[in-house]
Amino acid sequence: QVQLVESGGGLVQAGGSLTLSCVASGNSVRTNDMAWYRQAPGKQRELVAAITRGARTNYADPVKGRFTISRDNAKNTVYLQMSSLKPEDTAVYYCYADLWGGSHAWGQGTQVIVSS
């Protein structure tokens, strides 16, 4: 079984920066596409950013120019660098990974709170 563990969430003031990390671990783990999703209270979970194993990226419009997704394939780790944070970015952020063999995994989520 594969486990995804997020870290780096916390409280930050508007305009500040925060970097999230997600590590995939398990026997013979190999990640393909990875992504970050977020879910604010009362809202549907939404895609924030995605990255293929070949490092092709895709961003949701609200975060373009402010967030950067990256990965280290050797470490099975994906990062989300967030800058110019807004109160609207407040949400639980979830790591997602497509795995070798067609399966997938979700992390437990990490809370990001942006104060005004």
N, C-alpha and C positions, 0 to 999 in steps of 0.2 A: 504494500500500500504506500501511497505517496502523501506526504503531508506538506502543506504550505503554511509558513509562519511569517506573518507581517510584523514589522516593527517601525518605529519612528513617528507614530501619531502623537498628538498632544494638543495643547492650547497655544495659540499664536495670535498676535494682533494683526489686524488688517494691514496689508502691505508687506507683511513679513514673509519668511520662507520656511519651508519644511521639506525634508526628504524622507520618503517611505522606502522600505526595503522588504522584499519577499524572497524567502529561500525555500526551494523545493527539495525535500529530502526523502529518501527511501531506497530500497534495493533497486539497483540498475535504473535509477531515474533518468529520464531524458525528456526534457520539455521541448515542445514545438512552439506554437504561438502562445504568448502570454499577454495578460491585460490587467488593467486596473478598472474596477467599477466602483461606484459610490451610491449610497442610498441615504437621502435626507429624510427626516421624520415626515410621514404622510405622503411621501413620493415614491415612485417606482425606481428600482435599481437601474442605473444607467451606465453605459460605457463611458469611461473617461479617456482612456488611451490604450492602444494595443500595439504590440510589436511582434513581428514574425521572428523565426529563428535566424533568418538572414538579415534581421535588423531593419526591415521596412516598417515604418510607423504610421499610425493613424490616430487623430485626435478629435475629440468632440469640440464643436465650435466654441462653447463657453470657456475652454481652457487653452485654446490655441494661442501661442505666443507667450504663455505663462508657465505651462507645465512641459516637462521633458521626460519621456520614458526611455529607458536604456536597459541593457542586459549584459550579463556576463555568463555566457553559455557554459564555460568550464566550471563555474560555481553554481549553476542552475539558479541564478538570482536575477530578479528584475527590480528596477528602481523607478521611483516617480519623484522627480525633482519639481517642487512646486514653489513658485515665486509670485510676488504681487498678489498675495492671497486676499480674497474677498469674503465677507460674511456668507455669501451665497455658496461658498465652497465647503461650508460646514456639513459634514456627513460622516457616516462610517464608510471607510474605504476598504474594498475587498480585492484580494489578489486572485487571479484566475489563470489556469494553465491547461492547455491541451497537451496531453501526454503521448509519448510513443506508444503506439498500439491502438490509438483511437479513443482512449479514455480521457477524463478530465478531472480537475480538482479545484476546490475553492478553499481559500483561507478563512479564518474565523472573523477577520475584519479588525481594523484599527480605527479608533475615533480621532477625527480631526475637527477641532473647534476653532473658528476664526472669530475673534471679537472685534467689534466696531470701535 
